[in-house]
Every structure is written in C-alpha cells, then in structure tokens.
Amino acid sequence: MGTFGKIGVIGVTVLVSSTCATRGAGAEVQSQSTVTNSTAESATQLEVVKSSIWRDGVGSGFLGSAQNLTIEAGAAAGMASLGSHQAHDLALLSASYGHMLGGVVGGDHWYRGNFEGRIELFGGMQFHPDVDTDGWLVGLTPHLRYNFATGTRWIPFVDAGAGVTAMGIGPPDVSGTFEFNLQASAGVHWFLRDNLALTTDVRYTHYSCAGIHQPNSGINTVGFMLGLTWFFGK
C-alpha cells in the first residue's frame, strides 16, 4: 500500500473513533440529564408532601387545610376568689381536634398567623378540698385559637372557649350536675418534627350555671397542661 493509501486509512480510522467518542459522550450527557431530571422531580414531590401543613416551611404559617389532634394532661389550682368560697384543685385530661379556618392573615406584621377552630373533650377529678367519687367532671368545649407565625419551630397561641360541663362537685360553690365552662388560655407549640409538636398552655377556667340553680358562686381555676399535637393535611 502506498503512502497516500496509508494516510487515508489512518484518517478514516481517526474519523470513526472520533464519531464513536462523540456518540458515547452524548449518551453519557443524556444519562446524566435523565438522572438530574429524576432527582429534581423527586425533590419536587418531597416538597409537595411537606407543604400539606405549612405555607412555606416550618413556622411560616399553616395552610387552610391543616388539621390537628391533641392529647394533654395537667392540673388546675383552684382559687377561693372571684365569688368562689373554696379552692377546688383538679387533675385533668384533654383530647381535642383542630382545623385552620383559612390561610395566613396579618400580612408582614408581627401578629401574622392563622385562626383555628377547635373542639375539646376534657375530664378530671377534684383532689382538694375533698377526694371522693363525687369530685368528677366531664366537659365539651368549642374554642377559637390564634396561632402566631414566627418563622421558627416555636408557635405561640392564644385561645378562648365556652362550653358545657357535667360534674359531681356540689355546695358551697355549685349545686347541680349541669354547669357551663368559660376558658381563656395562652400557650406554645414546640415542633419536634415538621408535623409533631410538644404543646403546653396555661388556662383560666370558670364553672357556673348562670343562675339556673343555687348556689351558683362558681369554681375558678388556673391550670397547666402539657401534651402532644399531631398535625396533618388533606
């Protein structure tokens, strides 16, 4: 084979090798692009799952579809004041369900947050001044709560409610099984995870029958509650 023939063969070989390398690089780039797109899609899906509760990450405010279940236990110290003749100390258990009443309100102000509607079932026993089977109480109370959007894992709230109570406690402060209850509280959620919070609150509660029967001096307590709240979305 002549010199020019050898040069031609070498040229063809180089061209074929270059073409194969280019195709291989193109396939590798396409494979990397596919992996990148798959990772991006997975991240997007994960972000959607997390946003079922929060507007834009923990503490940014709840979505209007966010709901929660709370279990708490605590004790309430009675006050022989505000009309009450005795201090009635109570041990309490509480279970409640909450649902946000809409998205975040308050714009960029310090008080921005969410209104929440809640329904609470609670019960307990009196342990002072008497400990006996007549010291029981069970109540059902609707609440209106406001959760502040702080941008952190600490979400403070204020709460108020009015409901009904059945109890065995009698004179000198109350006299019938049926009583109303009025509540006002302030507390905080500390989020251990994005959807699970340690919840604590201090609450004032008044029990009386609005004059339906006598005596009606009423029972007044200040309680401390501690529990867990699980948040979930639709």
C-alpha positions as a Markdown table, in Angstrom:
| # | Residue | x | y | z |
|---|---|---|---|---|
| 1 | Met | 0.0 | 0.0 | 0.0 |
| 2 | Gly | 1.4 | 3.4 | -0.9 |
| 3 | Thr | 2.0 | 6.3 | 1.4 |
| 4 | Phe | -1.2 | 8.1 | 0.4 |
| 5 | Gly | -3.2 | 4.9 | 0.9 |
| 6 | Lys | -1.9 | 4.5 | 4.5 |
| 7 | Ile | -2.7 | 8.1 | 5.3 |
| 8 | Gly | -6.2 | 7.6 | 4.0 |
| 9 | Val | -6.7 | 4.5 | 6.2 |
| 10 | Ile | -5.4 | 6.3 | 9.2 |
| 11 | Gly | -7.7 | 9.3 | 8.5 |
| 12 | Val | -10.8 | 7.0 | 8.3 |
| 13 | Thr | -9.8 | 5.3 | 11.5 |
| 14 | Val | -9.4 | 8.6 | 13.4 |
| 15 | Leu | -12.8 | 9.8 | 12.0 |
| 16 | Val | -14.6 | 6.6 | 13.1 |
| 17 | Ser | -13.0 | 6.8 | 16.5 |
| 18 | Ser | -14.0 | 10.4 | 16.9 |
| 19 | Thr | -17.6 | 9.7 | 15.9 |
| 20 | Cys | -17.9 | 6.9 | 18.4 |
| 21 | Ala | -16.4 | 9.0 | 21.2 |
| 22 | Thr | -18.8 | 11.8 | 20.4 |
| 23 | Arg | -21.8 | 9.5 | 20.4 |
| 24 | Gly | -20.6 | 8.0 | 23.8 |
| 25 | Ala | -20.2 | 11.4 | 25.3 |
| 26 | Gly | -23.7 | 12.4 | 24.1 |
| 27 | Ala | -25.2 | 9.2 | 25.6 |
| 28 | Glu | -23.4 | 10.0 | 28.9 |
| 29 | Val | -24.7 | 13.6 | 28.9 |
| 30 | Gln | -28.2 | 12.3 | 28.2 |
| 31 | Ser | -28.0 | 9.8 | 31.0 |
| 32 | Gln | -26.8 | 12.5 | 33.4 |
| 33 | Ser | -29.6 | 14.7 | 32.3 |
| 34 | Thr | -32.1 | 11.9 | 32.9 |
| 35 | Val | -30.7 | 11.3 | 36.5 |
| 36 | Thr | -30.8 | 15.1 | 37.2 |
| 37 | Asn | -34.4 | 15.4 | 36.0 |
| 38 | Ser | -35.4 | 12.4 | 38.1 |
| 39 | Thr | -33.7 | 13.9 | 41.2 |
| 40 | Ala | -35.5 | 17.2 | 40.6 |
| 41 | Glu | -38.8 | 15.5 | 40.2 |
| 42 | Ser | -38.2 | 13.6 | 43.5 |
| 43 | Ala | -37.3 | 16.8 | 45.3 |
| 44 | Thr | -40.4 | 18.5 | 44.0 |
| 45 | Gln | -42.6 | 15.6 | 45.1 |
| 46 | Leu | -41.0 | 15.7 | 48.6 |
| 47 | Glu | -41.6 | 19.4 | 48.8 |
| 48 | Val | -45.3 | 18.9 | 47.9 |
| 49 | Val | -45.6 | 16.3 | 50.7 |
| 50 | Lys | -44.1 | 18.7 | 53.3 |
| 51 | Ser | -46.4 | 21.6 | 52.2 |
| 52 | Ser | -49.6 | 19.7 | 53.2 |
| 53 | Ile | -49.3 | 21.5 | 56.6 |
| 54 | Trp | -47.1 | 24.6 | 56.2 |
| 55 | Arg | -47.4 | 27.5 | 53.8 |
| 56 | Asp | -43.7 | 27.8 | 53.2 |
| 57 | Gly | -41.7 | 25.6 | 55.7 |
| 58 | Val | -42.0 | 25.2 | 59.5 |
| 59 | Gly | -43.2 | 28.3 | 61.3 |
| 60 | Ser | -44.2 | 30.2 | 58.2 |
| 61 | Gly | -47.9 | 29.7 | 58.9 |
| 62 | Phe | -50.4 | 26.9 | 58.3 |
| 63 | Leu | -52.2 | 26.1 | 55.2 |
| 64 | Gly | -56.0 | 26.5 | 55.5 |
| 65 | Ser | -56.4 | 22.7 | 55.1 |
| 66 | Ala | -54.1 | 21.9 | 58.1 |
| 67 | Gln | -55.7 | 19.9 | 60.9 |
| 68 | Asn | -54.5 | 18.5 | 64.3 |
| 69 | Leu | -55.2 | 16.2 | 67.2 |
| 70 | Thr | -54.0 | 17.0 | 70.7 |
| 71 | Ile | -53.7 | 14.9 | 73.9 |
| 72 | Glu | -52.9 | 16.7 | 77.1 |
| 73 | Ala | -52.8 | 16.1 | 80.8 |
| 74 | Gly | -52.3 | 18.6 | 83.7 |
| 75 | Ala | -53.6 | 20.1 | 86.9 |
| 76 | Ala | -55.6 | 23.1 | 87.8 |
| 77 | Ala | -55.2 | 25.1 | 91.0 |
| 78 | Gly | -58.4 | 26.4 | 92.5 |
| 79 | Met | -58.9 | 30.0 | 93.7 |
| 80 | Ala | -61.1 | 31.0 | 96.7 |
| 81 | Ser | -61.8 | 34.3 | 94.9 |
| 82 | Leu | -63.9 | 35.9 | 92.2 |
| 83 | Gly | -67.0 | 34.6 | 94.1 |
| 84 | Ser | -65.7 | 31.1 | 94.9 |
| 85 | His | -65.8 | 30.1 | 98.6 |
| 86 | Gln | -63.3 | 27.2 | 98.2 |
| 87 | Ala | -60.2 | 26.4 | 96.2 |
| 88 | His | -61.1 | 23.4 | 94.0 |
| 89 | Asp | -57.9 | 21.7 | 92.8 |
| 90 | Leu | -58.4 | 19.4 | 89.8 |
| 91 | Ala | -56.5 | 16.8 | 87.8 |
| 92 | Leu | -57.4 | 17.0 | 84.1 |
| 93 | Leu | -57.1 | 15.0 | 80.9 |
| 94 | Ser | -58.0 | 16.6 | 77.5 |
| 95 | Ala | -58.4 | 15.5 | 73.9 |
| 96 | Ser | -59.1 | 18.0 | 71.1 |
| 97 | Tyr | -59.4 | 18.3 | 67.3 |
| 98 | Gly | -58.5 | 21.5 | 65.4 |
| 99 | His | -58.9 | 22.8 | 61.9 |
| 100 | Met | -57.5 | 26.0 | 60.5 |
| 101 | Leu | -60.2 | 28.4 | 59.4 |
| 102 | Gly | -58.2 | 29.8 | 56.5 |
| 103 | Gly | -54.7 | 30.8 | 55.3 |
| 104 | Val | -52.3 | 33.1 | 57.0 |
| 105 | Val | -53.6 | 36.6 | 57.9 |
| 106 | Gly | -51.8 | 39.7 | 59.1 |
| 107 | Gly | -49.5 | 40.3 | 56.1 |
| 108 | Asp | -46.0 | 41.0 | 57.2 |
| 109 | His | -46.9 | 42.2 | 60.7 |
| 110 | Trp | -45.6 | 40.7 | 63.9 |
| 111 | Tyr | -49.0 | 39.2 | 64.6 |
| 112 | Arg | -49.4 | 37.3 | 61.3 |
| 113 | Gly | -50.8 | 33.8 | 61.8 |
| 114 | Asn | -53.8 | 31.5 | 61.5 |
| 115 | Phe | -57.2 | 31.4 | 63.1 |
| 116 | Glu | -58.2 | 27.8 | 64.2 |
| 117 | Gly | -61.5 | 26.3 | 65.2 |
| 118 | Arg | -61.2 | 23.5 | 67.9 |
| 119 | Ile | -63.5 | 21.2 | 69.8 |
| 120 | Glu | -62.2 | 19.8 | 73.2 |
| 121 | Leu | -63.4 | 16.9 | 75.3 |
| 122 | Phe | -62.0 | 17.0 | 78.8 |
| 123 | Gly | -62.5 | 15.3 | 82.1 |
| 124 | Gly | -61.0 | 15.0 | 85.6 |
| 125 | Met | -61.3 | 14.6 | 89.3 |
| 126 | Gln | -61.1 | 17.0 | 92.2 |
| 127 | Phe | -58.3 | 16.3 | 94.7 |
| 128 | His | -58.8 | 19.2 | 97.0 |
| 129 | Pro | -60.6 | 20.1 | 99.3 |
| 130 | Asp | -62.1 | 16.6 | 99.1 |
| 131 | Val | -61.1 | 13.4 | 97.3 |
| 132 | Asp | -64.1 | 11.2 | 96.6 |
| 133 | Thr | -66.2 | 9.8 | 93.8 |
| 134 | Asp | -68.4 | 12.9 | 93.7 |
| 135 | Gly | -65.4 | 15.0 | 92.5 |
| 136 | Trp | -65.7 | 14.1 | 88.9 |
| 137 | Leu | -66.3 | 16.4 | 85.9 |
| 138 | Val | -66.6 | 16.0 | 82.1 |
| 139 | Gly | -66.9 | 18.8 | 79.6 |
| 140 | Leu | -67.2 | 19.6 | 75.9 |
| 141 | Thr | -66.0 | 23.0 | 74.7 |
| 142 | Pro | -65.7 | 24.7 | 71.2 |
| 143 | His | -62.7 | 27.0 | 71.0 |
| 144 | Leu | -61.3 | 29.7 | 68.8 |
| 145 | Arg | -57.5 | 29.8 | 68.7 |
| 146 | Tyr | -55.0 | 32.1 | 67.0 |
| 147 | Asn | -51.6 | 30.7 | 66.1 |
| 148 | Phe | -48.7 | 33.2 | 65.5 |
| 149 | Ala | -46.5 | 32.5 | 62.5 |
| 150 | Thr | -43.0 | 33.2 | 63.9 |
| 151 | Gly | -40.8 | 31.6 | 61.3 |
| 152 | Thr | -39.4 | 29.2 | 63.9 |
| 153 | Arg | -40.3 | 25.9 | 65.5 |
| 154 | Trp | -41.9 | 27.8 | 68.4 |
| 155 | Ile | -45.5 | 28.7 | 67.6 |
| 156 | Pro | -47.3 | 30.6 | 70.4 |
| 157 | Phe | -51.1 | 30.8 | 70.5 |
| 158 | Val | -54.0 | 32.4 | 72.4 |
| 159 | Asp | -57.3 | 30.6 | 72.9 |
| 160 | Ala | -60.8 | 31.2 | 74.2 |
| 161 | Gly | -63.8 | 28.8 | 74.5 |
| 162 | Ala | -67.2 | 28.4 | 76.1 |
| 163 | Gly | -69.0 | 25.0 | 76.6 |
| 164 | Val | -70.9 | 22.7 | 78.9 |
| 165 | Thr | -69.8 | 20.6 | 81.8 |
| 166 | Ala | -71.3 | 17.8 | 83.9 |
| 167 | Met | -69.9 | 17.4 | 87.4 |
| 168 | Gly | -70.4 | 15.8 | 90.8 |
| 169 | Ile | -68.9 | 18.6 | 92.8 |
| 170 | Gly | -71.6 | 20.3 | 95.0 |
| 171 | Pro | -72.0 | 23.2 | 97.5 |
| 172 | Pro | -71.0 | 25.6 | 98.6 |
| 173 | Asp | -69.9 | 26.9 | 95.1 |
| 174 | Val | -72.0 | 24.8 | 92.7 |
| 175 | Ser | -75.2 | 22.8 | 93.2 |
| 176 | Gly | -76.1 | 20.9 | 90.1 |
| 177 | Thr | -74.8 | 18.4 | 87.6 |
| 178 | Phe | -75.1 | 20.8 | 84.7 |
| 179 | Glu | -72.6 | 23.7 | 84.6 |
| 180 | Phe | -71.2 | 26.0 | 81.9 |
| 181 | Asn | -67.5 | 26.5 | 81.4 |
| 182 | Leu | -65.6 | 29.5 | 80.2 |
| 183 | Gln | -61.9 | 29.2 | 79.2 |
| 184 | Ala | -59.1 | 31.5 | 78.3 |
| 185 | Ser | -55.6 | 30.3 | 77.7 |
| 186 | Ala | -52.1 | 31.1 | 76.2 |
| 187 | Gly | -49.6 | 28.5 | 75.2 |
| 188 | Val | -47.0 | 27.4 | 72.7 |
| 189 | His | -46.3 | 24.5 | 70.2 |
| 190 | Trp | -42.7 | 23.4 | 70.0 |
| 191 | Phe | -42.3 | 21.4 | 66.8 |
| 192 | Leu | -40.2 | 18.3 | 67.4 |
| 193 | Arg | -40.8 | 17.3 | 63.8 |
| 194 | Asp | -42.5 | 19.1 | 60.9 |
| 195 | Asn | -45.9 | 17.6 | 61.9 |
| 196 | Leu | -45.4 | 16.8 | 65.7 |
| 197 | Ala | -45.3 | 19.3 | 68.4 |
| 198 | Leu | -44.9 | 19.4 | 72.2 |
| 199 | Thr | -47.8 | 21.6 | 73.4 |
| 200 | Thr | -48.1 | 23.4 | 76.7 |
| 201 | Asp | -50.6 | 26.0 | 77.8 |
| 202 | Val | -51.8 | 27.9 | 80.9 |
| 203 | Arg | -55.5 | 28.3 | 81.1 |
| 204 | Tyr | -58.1 | 30.0 | 83.3 |
| 205 | Thr | -61.4 | 28.2 | 83.6 |
| 206 | His | -64.7 | 29.3 | 85.3 |
| 207 | Tyr | -67.5 | 26.8 | 86.0 |
| 208 | Ser | -71.0 | 28.0 | 86.9 |
| 209 | Cys | -74.6 | 27.5 | 85.8 |
| 210 | Ala | -75.6 | 31.2 | 85.0 |
| 211 | Gly | -78.1 | 31.2 | 87.8 |
| 212 | Ile | -80.1 | 28.2 | 86.7 |
| 213 | His | -79.9 | 26.8 | 90.2 |
| 214 | Gln | -78.4 | 27.8 | 93.5 |
| 215 | Pro | -75.9 | 28.1 | 95.0 |
| 216 | Asn | -74.0 | 29.5 | 92.0 |
| 217 | Ser | -70.8 | 31.0 | 93.3 |
| 218 | Gly | -68.8 | 29.2 | 90.7 |
| 219 | Ile | -65.5 | 27.4 | 90.6 |
| 220 | Asn | -62.4 | 29.3 | 89.3 |
| 221 | Thr | -59.1 | 27.6 | 88.4 |
| 222 | Val | -55.8 | 28.3 | 86.7 |
| 223 | Gly | -54.4 | 25.1 | 85.1 |
| 224 | Phe | -51.2 | 24.0 | 83.4 |
| 225 | Met | -51.5 | 21.5 | 80.6 |
| 226 | Leu | -48.8 | 19.5 | 78.7 |
| 227 | Gly | -49.1 | 17.1 | 75.8 |
| 228 | Leu | -48.5 | 16.3 | 72.1 |
| 229 | Thr | -50.1 | 17.6 | 69.0 |
| 230 | Trp | -50.1 | 15.8 | 65.7 |
| 231 | Phe | -50.7 | 18.0 | 62.6 |
| 232 | Phe | -51.8 | 16.6 | 59.2 |
| 233 | Gly | -53.3 | 17.9 | 56.0 |
| 234 | Lys | -55.8 | 16.8 | 53.3 |
